[in-house]
Amino acid sequence: MFRFSSTRIWRLLDKSRLQSSVLGRVCGSTSPGAGPGPDGGPDGGDGGDGAMCDAETVFALSSGHGRCGVAVVRVSGPASSAALRTMAGLTRGPPPPRRALLRTITDPRSGEVLDRGLVLWFPGPHSFTGEDSAEFHIHGGPAVTAAVLHALGSLAGVRPAEAGEFTRRAFHAGKLDLTEVEGLGDLIHAETEAQRRQALRQMSGELGRLYQDWSHRLKRCLAHVEAFIDFSEDELIEDGVMSQVDGWVCALQGEVEGHLKDERRGERLRSGVQVVIAGATNAGKSSLLNALCQRPAAIVSPVAGTTRDVVETALDIGGFPVLLSDTAGLRDGADPVEREGVRRARERVQQADLTLVVMDSTQLPPDLQQAPALLQDYISSVLPPQDQDPHIGTVTAVTRAWVSSASAESPSERCVLVLNKRDLIPERRRVELERALAAAADPSLPPWCLLSCHTSAGLQELLALLQGSLKALCGDPLSAGPPSLTQARHRAHLQQCVAALVQYQRFRDRDLALAAEGVRLALCSLGRITGRVGAEEILDIIFKDFCIGK
């Protein structure tokens, strides 16, 4: 009996049998936007399920509400051309594609002039949505935009768009996968430079391409396993095929696990780093909050225990988003309200990504050689025990191991020590304190700085320390490495992918059909990230966060 290579066998085996045994089990089912073809739609077609959107033409203000110099009204759907011709007085058809034309815009019912502005025509599939689209660039006054929107709504077959509907149509047409859709949403909501860079990188498709590469490799693995199951008895499969698949699966599992061990950098950057100010009473925590946000956000008084609740403010520090929280002073108080404040403070510290441990530098011992040991005890009284990891919840043992390995640093590596009230200690003692801390060279002592919230001395040094810590926590969005995970749902599906690959290895020598099912489940988990498989159940969750007109 002849033995064929794994590449030639696909040409020789019966196609119908192969498709029913392999392709029918690759992903179970396909989804909208199964892959962009040469014309922008899946497989070069019209968008597959995107046809569900073709029956209606929608419009919305895409440039945001409020007074502005120019407002952009977008129209998408089969009636876009008619709407453009009617309102812009174009009797000979739409203008040349993607070329701005200055026209008088009129009400189609009364003929009243509404405005004079630019109109653009984007024939499908070469448009954002993949459909015929038009844009009206008009003056941004509320009365003008309201009149144009009202006029569009009076046209037959044209209705206002729902939130995120334009982007949803682009997804159905295969113009964007779900990772690119989420990147676009993050770009719209980006408030800092680092968030913008990360969102732009994801919107460009880099993260989606990584997952698609993994999906293609899994499809190859699954095809070989299914072929081995169906045709190995006919001796048409070459020796060593399954050993080759084993190597591919092992390598891919290692790559996905490495991708998961990112210490939540991308998620932190997307949602903001939780920075908590904590310490004893009267250490100057509220003064530090006010100094960092440059406004009186918290009440400051010489009375110990003034702050009872958590005070939050959002900041941009070096391009990184920060949610800064001031907390109650940590002490054993008899007052029930203060005890509740202390409980909330410790809860916030346990949940923090970074803790600013504030201490009154005038409380250090006369012998500064004892300062490092005293500071270690003080930090230990503020930070939670090392075995308490706030990021580990009710997850599987495998997931717990991943998170633990990704969070293996000591608590001191997630904090910055702030020695406040430097203006109240003599200059000579300050110099001696800096020398003592530098000479201690204790690796367990976190980064520290001497600060005066009253005079702002040392504030720039603290900001530099903060920026370095934030960069370590969030990573560099422009780094040459693979893109970071940015969504909790990505992490959940990747964990499911790894668990499915573990299933393959567990059943590899016991039941090859169950092993193949593990590969199929891993492939489907990856497909749910990009929207290539089983996307409908998560579409509403993603698109509801988009504004009307996007």
C-alpha positions as CSV (number, residue, x, y, z in Angstrom):
1,M,0.0,0.0,0.0
2,F,1.3,3.4,-0.9
3,R,1.8,6.1,1.7
4,F,1.0,9.7,0.8
5,S,2.3,12.9,2.4
6,S,-0.1,14.9,4.4
7,T,-0.3,17.6,1.7
8,R,-1.0,15.3,-1.2
9,I,-3.7,13.3,0.6
10,W,-6.1,16.3,0.5
11,R,-6.0,16.2,-3.3
12,L,-6.7,12.5,-3.5
13,L,-9.3,11.8,-0.9
14,D,-13.0,12.2,-1.6
15,K,-13.9,15.9,-1.1
16,S,-17.4,15.3,0.1
17,R,-16.3,12.8,2.8
18,L,-13.5,15.0,3.9
19,Q,-15.7,18.1,4.2
20,S,-18.3,16.3,6.3
21,S,-15.7,14.7,8.6
22,V,-13.3,17.7,9.0
23,L,-14.8,21.0,8.0
24,G,-18.1,20.3,9.6
25,R,-16.3,19.8,12.9
26,V,-13.8,22.6,12.7
27,C,-15.9,25.2,14.4
28,G,-19.4,23.8,14.5
29,S,-20.9,26.9,12.8
30,T,-19.8,30.0,11.2
31,S,-20.6,33.5,12.1
32,P,-21.0,36.9,10.5
33,G,-17.8,38.3,9.0
34,A,-16.2,34.9,8.6
35,G,-13.3,36.5,6.9
36,P,-12.7,39.5,4.7
37,G,-12.5,38.7,1.0
38,P,-10.9,40.8,-1.7
39,D,-13.8,43.2,-1.9
40,G,-14.2,43.8,1.8
41,G,-16.9,41.3,2.5
42,P,-16.5,37.7,3.7
43,D,-15.0,35.6,1.0
44,G,-15.4,38.4,-1.4
45,G,-19.2,38.4,-1.1
46,D,-21.7,40.9,0.3
47,G,-21.1,40.3,3.9
48,G,-23.1,37.1,4.6
49,D,-25.4,37.8,7.5
50,G,-24.7,41.4,6.9
51,A,-27.7,41.2,4.6
52,M,-29.9,41.5,7.7
53,C,-28.8,45.2,7.8
54,D,-29.3,45.8,4.0
55,A,-33.0,46.2,4.2
56,E,-32.8,49.6,6.0
57,T,-30.9,52.8,5.6
58,V,-29.8,54.5,8.8
59,F,-28.5,58.0,9.6
60,A,-27.0,59.7,12.6
61,L,-24.9,62.6,13.8
62,S,-21.4,61.1,13.9
63,S,-19.4,64.1,15.1
64,G,-20.8,64.3,18.6
65,H,-23.5,66.6,20.0
66,G,-23.0,70.3,21.0
67,R,-22.0,73.4,19.2
68,C,-19.0,73.0,16.9
69,G,-17.7,74.5,13.7
70,V,-18.5,71.4,11.5
71,A,-20.9,68.6,12.2
72,V,-20.8,65.3,10.2
73,V,-24.1,63.4,9.5
74,R,-23.6,59.9,8.2
75,V,-26.0,57.9,6.1
76,S,-25.5,54.2,5.3
77,G,-27.7,51.7,3.4
78,P,-29.2,51.1,0.0
79,A,-31.1,54.5,0.1
80,S,-28.0,56.5,0.8
81,S,-27.6,57.5,-2.9
82,A,-31.2,58.7,-3.1
83,A,-31.0,60.6,0.1
84,L,-27.8,62.3,-1.0
85,R,-29.2,63.2,-4.5
86,T,-32.5,64.5,-3.0
87,M,-31.1,66.7,-0.3
88,A,-28.1,68.0,-2.2
89,G,-29.9,68.6,-5.5
90,L,-27.8,66.2,-7.5
91,T,-29.9,65.4,-10.6
92,R,-27.3,63.4,-12.4
93,G,-26.5,61.0,-9.7
94,P,-24.1,60.9,-6.7
95,P,-20.7,62.8,-6.9
96,P,-17.4,61.0,-7.6
97,P,-16.5,58.6,-4.8
98,R,-14.5,60.1,-1.9
99,R,-14.5,63.6,-3.3
100,A,-16.0,66.5,-1.4
101,L,-18.5,68.6,-3.2
102,L,-19.9,72.0,-2.0
103,R,-23.7,71.9,-2.2
104,T,-26.8,73.6,-0.9
105,I,-28.7,71.2,1.4
106,T,-32.5,71.5,1.2
107,D,-35.5,70.0,2.9
108,P,-36.9,67.3,0.4
109,R,-40.5,68.1,1.3
110,S,-40.6,72.0,1.4
111,G,-37.5,72.8,-0.7
112,E,-36.3,75.1,2.1
113,V,-32.6,75.7,2.2
114,L,-31.2,74.2,5.4
115,D,-27.5,74.9,5.1
116,R,-24.6,75.0,2.6
117,G,-21.9,72.4,3.2
118,L,-19.8,69.6,1.8
119,V,-21.2,66.2,0.7
120,L,-19.3,63.0,0.2
121,W,-20.2,59.7,-1.4
122,F,-18.7,56.3,-0.5
123,P,-20.1,53.5,-2.6
124,G,-20.0,50.0,-1.1
125,P,-18.1,47.9,-0.4
126,H,-15.4,50.5,-0.2
127,S,-16.9,52.3,2.8
128,F,-16.6,52.1,6.6
129,T,-19.8,50.0,6.8
130,G,-19.2,48.1,3.6
131,E,-22.5,49.6,2.3
132,D,-23.3,52.6,0.2
133,S,-22.7,55.5,2.5
134,A,-23.0,59.3,2.3
135,E,-21.8,62.1,4.6
136,F,-23.1,65.7,5.0
137,H,-20.5,68.0,6.5
138,I,-22.6,70.9,7.7
139,H,-22.3,73.8,10.2
140,G,-22.4,72.5,13.8
141,G,-25.1,74.7,15.3
142,P,-27.9,72.8,17.1
143,A,-30.6,74.2,14.8
144,V,-28.7,73.3,11.6
145,T,-28.0,69.7,12.7
146,A,-31.6,69.2,14.0
147,A,-33.0,70.5,10.7
148,V,-30.9,68.2,8.6
149,L,-31.6,65.2,10.8
150,H,-35.3,65.9,10.7
151,A,-35.2,66.2,6.9
152,L,-33.4,62.8,6.6
153,G,-36.0,61.2,8.9
154,S,-38.8,62.3,6.5
155,L,-37.4,60.3,3.6
156,A,-38.9,56.9,2.9
157,G,-36.9,53.9,4.0
158,V,-34.5,55.9,6.1
159,R,-34.5,55.8,9.9
160,P,-32.2,57.0,12.8
161,A,-29.4,54.7,13.6
162,E,-29.1,52.8,16.9
163,A,-26.1,53.0,19.2
164,G,-23.1,51.4,17.5
165,E,-25.1,50.4,14.4
166,F,-22.6,51.7,11.9
167,T,-19.8,49.8,13.5
168,R,-22.0,46.7,13.8
169,R,-22.7,46.9,10.1
170,A,-19.0,47.1,9.4
171,F,-18.5,44.0,11.5
172,H,-21.2,42.1,9.6
173,A,-19.6,43.1,6.3
174,G,-16.3,41.7,7.4
175,K,-14.6,45.1,7.6
176,L,-13.7,44.7,11.3
177,D,-13.4,41.8,13.6
178,L,-14.5,42.1,17.2
179,T,-11.0,42.9,18.5
180,E,-10.8,45.8,16.0
181,V,-14.4,46.9,17.0
182,E,-13.3,46.9,20.7
183,G,-10.1,48.8,19.7
184,L,-12.2,51.4,17.9
185,G,-14.5,51.8,21.0
186,D,-11.4,52.2,23.2
187,L,-10.0,54.8,20.9
188,I,-13.2,56.8,21.1
189,H,-13.1,56.7,24.9
190,A,-9.3,57.1,25.3
191,E,-8.5,59.9,27.7
192,T,-4.7,59.5,28.0
193,E,-1.8,59.2,25.5
194,A,-1.0,55.6,26.5
195,Q,-4.7,54.6,26.1
196,R,-4.8,56.1,22.7
197,R,-1.7,54.2,21.6
198,Q,-2.9,50.9,22.9
199,A,-6.4,51.4,21.3
200,L,-4.9,52.4,18.0
201,R,-2.7,49.3,18.0
202,Q,-5.6,47.0,18.6
203,M,-7.8,48.8,16.1
204,S,-5.2,48.3,13.5
205,G,-5.8,44.6,13.8
206,E,-2.6,43.5,15.4
207,L,-4.3,41.6,18.2
208,G,-6.8,40.1,15.8
209,R,-4.0,38.9,13.5
210,L,-2.3,37.2,16.5
211,Y,-5.5,35.3,17.4
212,Q,-6.2,34.5,13.7
213,D,-2.7,33.0,13.3
214,W,-3.4,30.8,16.3
215,S,-6.8,29.8,14.8
216,H,-5.2,28.8,11.5
217,R,-2.7,26.7,13.3
218,L,-5.4,25.0,15.3
219,K,-7.4,24.3,12.2
220,R,-4.4,22.6,10.7
221,C,-4.0,20.5,13.9
222,L,-7.7,19.6,13.8
223,A,-7.7,18.7,10.1
224,H,-4.7,16.3,10.7
225,V,-6.4,14.7,13.8
226,E,-9.7,14.2,12.0
227,A,-8.0,12.8,8.9
228,F,-6.0,10.4,11.1
229,I,-9.3,9.3,12.8
230,D,-11.1,8.8,9.5
231,F,-8.4,7.4,7.2
232,S,-5.6,5.8,9.4
233,E,-7.1,2.3,8.9
234,D,-6.8,2.7,5.2
235,E,-3.0,3.4,5.7
236,L,-3.3,6.6,3.7
237,I,-1.8,8.7,6.5
238,E,1.9,9.0,6.7
239,D,3.8,8.0,9.9
240,G,4.4,10.6,12.5
241,V,1.4,12.8,11.7
242,M,0.1,12.7,15.3
243,S,3.6,13.3,16.7
244,Q,3.7,16.4,14.6
245,V,0.3,17.5,15.8
246,D,1.4,16.9,19.4
247,G,4.3,19.3,18.9
248,W,2.1,21.9,17.3
249,V,-0.4,21.8,20.1
250,C,2.3,22.0,22.8
251,A,3.9,25.0,21.2
252,L,0.6,26.8,20.7
253,Q,-0.4,26.1,24.3
254,G,2.9,27.6,25.5
255,E,2.3,30.7,23.4
256,V,-1.2,31.2,24.8
257,E,-0.1,30.7,28.4
258,G,2.7,33.2,27.9
259,H,0.2,35.7,26.5
260,L,-1.9,35.2,29.6
261,K,1.0,35.9,31.9
262,D,0.9,39.6,31.3
263,E,0.1,40.8,34.8
264,R,-3.1,42.4,33.4
265,R,-1.1,45.3,31.9
266,G,-3.4,46.0,29.0
267,E,-6.5,45.7,31.1
268,R,-5.0,48.2,33.6
269,L,-4.2,50.6,30.9
270,R,-7.6,50.4,29.4
271,S,-9.6,50.8,32.7
272,G,-7.1,52.8,34.7
273,V,-4.6,51.9,37.4
274,Q,-6.0,51.8,40.9
275,V,-3.6,53.8,43.1
276,V,-4.4,54.1,46.8
277,I,-3.0,56.5,49.3
278,A,-2.7,54.8,52.7
279,G,-1.0,55.2,56.0
280,A,-1.5,56.2,59.6
281,T,-3.6,59.2,60.7
282,N,-2.2,62.7,60.2
283,A,0.6,61.4,57.9
284,G,-0.6,63.9,55.2
285,K,-2.5,61.5,52.9
286,S,-5.2,64.1,52.0
287,S,-2.6,66.7,51.5
288,L,-0.9,64.4,49.1
289,L,-4.1,63.8,47.2
290,N,-4.6,67.5,46.8
291,A,-1.0,68.0,45.7
292,L,-1.2,65.4,43.0
293,C,-4.5,66.5,41.6
294,Q,-3.7,70.2,42.0
295,R,-7.0,71.1,43.7
296,P,-8.6,70.8,47.1
297,A,-10.3,67.5,46.5
298,A,-10.1,66.4,50.1
299,I,-10.6,68.2,53.4
300,V,-7.3,68.8,55.3
301,S,-7.1,69.6,59.0
302,P,-4.7,69.0,61.9
303,V,-7.3,66.8,63.6
304,A,-6.4,63.1,63.3
305,G,-9.0,61.0,61.5
306,T,-10.5,63.8,59.4
307,T,-10.9,61.5,56.4
308,R,-13.5,58.8,57.1
309,D,-14.5,57.6,53.6
310,V,-12.7,57.0,50.4
311,V,-12.2,60.1,48.2
312,E,-11.5,59.3,44.5
313,T,-10.2,61.4,41.6
314,A,-9.1,60.5,38.1
315,L,-5.7,61.7,36.9
316,D,-3.4,61.5,33.9
317,I,0.1,60.8,35.1
318,G,2.7,60.6,32.3
319,G,0.0,59.5,29.8
320,F,-1.3,56.7,32.1
321,P,-4.8,56.7,33.5
322,V,-5.0,56.7,37.3
323,L,-7.9,56.4,39.7
324,L,-6.4,57.9,42.8
325,S,-8.1,57.1,46.2
326,D,-7.5,58.8,49.5
327,T,-8.4,56.6,52.5
328,A,-9.0,56.9,56.2
329,G,-6.0,56.8,58.5
330,L,-5.2,53.3,59.8
331,R,-5.6,53.0,63.5
332,D,-7.7,51.3,66.1
333,G,-10.5,53.8,66.6
334,A,-13.4,53.5,69.1
335,D,-15.7,55.5,66.9
336,P,-17.9,53.1,64.8
337,V,-17.8,55.4,61.8
338,E,-14.0,55.6,61.9
339,R,-13.8,51.8,62.2
340,E,-15.9,51.5,59.1
341,G,-13.6,54.0,57.3
342,V,-10.5,51.9,58.3
343,R,-12.2,48.8,57.1
344,R,-12.9,50.4,53.7
345,A,-9.3,51.7,53.6
346,R,-7.8,48.2,54.1
347,E,-10.2,46.8,51.5
348,R,-9.0,49.4,49.0
349,V,-5.4,48.7,49.7
350,Q,-6.0,45.0,49.1
351,Q,-7.6,45.8,45.7
352,A,-5.0,48.4,44.7
353,D,-2.6,48.0,41.8
354,L,-0.2,50.5,43.4
355,T,-0.2,51.8,47.0
356,L,1.3,55.1,48.1
357,V,2.3,54.3,51.7
358,V,2.6,57.7,53.4
359,M,4.5,58.2,56.7
360,D,5.2,61.3,58.8
361,S,9.0,61.6,58.5
362,T,9.1,63.4,61.9
363,Q,8.1,60.1,63.5
364,L,11.3,58.4,62.5
365,P,13.7,57.3,65.4
366,P,16.6,59.6,66.4
367,D,19.0,56.9,65.4
368,L,18.5,56.8,61.6
369,Q,20.3,53.5,61.3
370,Q,17.1,52.0,62.7
371,A,14.9,53.7,60.1
372,P,15.0,51.0,57.4
373,A,13.7,48.3,59.8
374,L,11.1,50.6,61.2
375,L,9.9,51.5,57.7
376,Q,9.6,47.8,56.8
377,D,7.4,47.2,59.9
378,Y,5.3,50.3,59.0
379,I,4.8,49.1,55.4
380,S,3.9,45.6,56.6
381,S,1.2,47.2,58.8
382,V,-0.3,49.0,55.8
383,L,-0.1,46.4,53.0
384,P,-2.1,43.2,53.0
385,P,-0.2,39.9,53.7
386,Q,1.6,38.5,50.7
387,D,-0.6,35.4,50.4
388,Q,-3.7,37.6,49.8
389,D,-4.0,38.2,46.1
390,P,-7.0,40.4,45.2
391,H,-6.9,39.4,41.6
392,I,-7.6,35.7,42.3
393,G,-11.2,34.9,42.6
394,T,-13.3,31.8,42.2
395,V,-11.4,30.3,39.2
396,T,-10.0,27.0,38.2
397,A,-6.8,25.6,39.7
398,V,-5.0,26.1,36.3
399,T,-6.1,29.7,36.2
400,R,-5.1,30.3,39.8
401,A,-1.6,29.0,39.0
402,W,-1.3,31.4,36.0
403,V,-2.4,34.4,38.1
404,S,-0.1,33.5,41.0
405,S,2.9,33.2,38.7
406,A,2.0,36.5,37.1
407,S,1.7,38.2,40.5
408,A,4.7,36.6,42.2
409,E,6.3,39.9,43.2
410,S,6.4,40.9,46.9
411,P,3.9,43.5,48.2
412,S,6.7,46.1,48.4
413,E,7.0,46.0,44.6
414,R,3.5,47.3,44.3
415,C,4.0,50.3,46.5
416,V,5.9,53.6,46.7
417,L,7.0,54.9,50.2
418,V,6.3,58.6,50.7
419,L,8.1,60.2,53.7
420,N,6.0,63.3,54.1
421,K,6.6,66.6,56.0
422,R,10.2,67.0,55.0
423,D,9.9,70.7,55.6
424,L,9.5,70.0,59.3
425,I,12.9,68.2,59.7
426,P,16.3,70.0,59.7
427,E,18.2,69.9,56.5
428,R,21.1,68.1,58.1
429,R,18.8,65.3,59.4
430,R,17.2,65.1,56.0
431,V,20.6,64.5,54.3
432,E,21.4,61.9,56.9
433,L,18.1,60.1,56.4
434,E,18.7,59.9,52.6
435,R,22.2,58.5,53.2
436,A,20.9,55.9,55.7
437,L,18.2,54.7,53.3
438,A,20.6,54.6,50.4
439,A,23.2,52.8,52.4
440,A,20.7,50.2,53.6
441,A,20.3,48.9,50.1
442,D,17.4,46.7,51.3
443,P,15.9,45.0,48.3
444,S,12.6,44.6,50.1
445,L,12.3,48.3,50.7
446,P,10.1,49.9,48.0
447,P,11.0,53.0,46.0
448,W,10.8,56.0,48.3
449,C,11.0,59.8,48.3
450,L,11.1,62.6,50.8
451,L,8.2,65.0,50.2
452,S,6.7,68.2,51.6
453,C,3.0,68.6,50.6
454,H,3.2,72.0,52.1
455,T,6.0,73.4,49.9
456,S,5.8,70.8,47.1
457,A,9.5,70.0,47.6
458,G,10.1,66.5,46.2
459,L,6.8,66.4,44.3
460,Q,8.6,66.0,40.9
461,E,10.6,63.1,42.3
462,L,7.4,61.4,43.4
463,L,5.8,61.9,40.0
464,A,8.9,60.4,38.3
465,L,8.6,57.4,40.7
466,L,4.9,57.1,39.9
467,Q,5.4,57.2,36.2
468,G,8.0,54.5,36.4
469,S,5.8,52.3,38.4
470,L,2.8,52.9,36.1
471,K,4.9,52.0,33.1
472,A,5.9,48.8,34.8
473,L,2.3,48.0,35.6
474,C,0.8,48.9,32.2
475,G,3.7,48.2,29.9
476,D,4.6,50.2,26.8
477,P,1.8,50.2,24.1
478,L,4.5,50.9,21.5
479,S,6.8,48.0,22.4
480,A,7.9,45.7,19.7
481,G,6.4,42.6,21.5
482,P,3.0,41.1,21.0
483,P,0.0,43.3,21.8
484,S,-1.4,43.1,25.3
485,L,-4.7,41.7,26.4
486,T,-7.2,44.5,26.9
487,Q,-10.5,42.8,27.7
488,A,-11.6,40.5,30.5
489,R,-13.5,38.4,27.9
490,H,-10.3,37.9,25.9
491,R,-8.7,36.4,29.0
492,A,-11.6,34.2,29.8
493,H,-11.7,32.7,26.3
494,L,-8.0,32.2,26.2
495,Q,-8.1,30.4,29.5
496,Q,-10.8,28.2,28.0
497,C,-8.6,27.6,25.0
498,V,-5.7,26.4,27.2
499,A,-8.0,24.2,29.2
500,A,-9.2,22.6,25.9
501,L,-5.7,22.0,24.7
502,V,-5.0,20.4,28.1
503,Q,-8.0,18.1,27.3
504,Y,-6.3,17.2,24.0
505,Q,-3.2,16.1,25.8
506,R,-5.1,14.2,28.5
507,F,-7.1,12.1,26.0
508,R,-4.4,11.9,23.3
509,D,-3.5,8.3,24.0
510,R,-6.9,7.2,25.5
511,D,-9.6,8.5,23.1
512,L,-8.6,10.4,20.0
513,A,-12.1,11.6,19.3
514,L,-12.2,13.4,22.7
515,A,-8.7,14.7,22.0
516,A,-10.0,16.1,18.7
517,E,-12.9,17.7,20.5
518,G,-10.4,19.5,22.7
519,V,-8.8,21.0,19.7
520,R,-12.2,22.0,18.3
521,L,-13.2,23.7,21.6
522,A,-9.9,25.6,21.7
523,L,-10.5,26.8,18.1
524,C,-14.0,27.9,19.0
525,S,-12.7,29.8,22.1
526,L,-10.3,31.7,19.9
527,G,-13.1,32.4,17.4
528,R,-15.3,33.9,20.0
529,I,-12.6,36.6,20.6
530,T,-12.5,37.8,17.0
531,G,-16.2,37.1,16.3
532,R,-15.5,34.4,13.8
533,V,-17.4,31.8,15.7
534,G,-20.5,32.1,18.0
535,A,-20.4,35.9,18.1
536,E,-24.1,36.7,18.4
537,E,-24.4,36.2,22.2
538,I,-21.7,38.8,22.9
539,L,-22.5,41.4,20.2
540,D,-25.1,43.3,22.3
541,I,-22.6,43.6,25.2
542,I,-19.9,45.1,22.9
543,F,-22.0,47.4,20.7
544,K,-24.2,48.9,23.5
545,D,-21.2,50.9,24.7
546,F,-20.9,52.8,21.4
547,C,-22.5,56.2,21.0
548,I,-25.2,56.9,18.4
549,G,-23.6,57.7,15.1
550,K,-20.6,55.3,15.4
